[in-house]
Amino acid sequence: MSRIQKKKPFGEKKKKDVDSEEITDVGTKLSGSKPAASKGLQKQEKLIVEGKVGEPNFFQRSIDFFREVKVELKKVTWPTRKQTTGTTVVVIIFVFVVAAFLGLFDYGLSKLVQVVLT
């Protein structure tokens, strides 16, 4: 199965996958005070609280969905024309065999019911 990654809000810039706690811990150890990265986090939290950065709207989610569909369809191994034709013929033959079997079974049961009722 493919991995599903959680999308970041539309207005948010991409960052490295590092926890904010790790940044704070490293910055505090090195300088003894709050690192510059925590200021960016505070600003981002402020924007989220104010409602300026949030979930993407329906249109943006739809565009993301179709982009992901396109990526997934590129990964598909499509059958050749010969494989598709062969498989189609097998399915059609199988359908006729099952239809004949069910038809004969139905005919036999209907004759049996006629004999029992008369």
Secondary structure, DSSP 8 states (H G I E B T S, - for coil): ---------TT-----S--HHHHHHHHHHHHSS--HHHHHHHHHHHHHHHTSS----HHHHHHHHHHHHHHHHHH-----HHHHHHHHHHHHHHHHHHHHHHHHHHHHHHHHHHHHH-
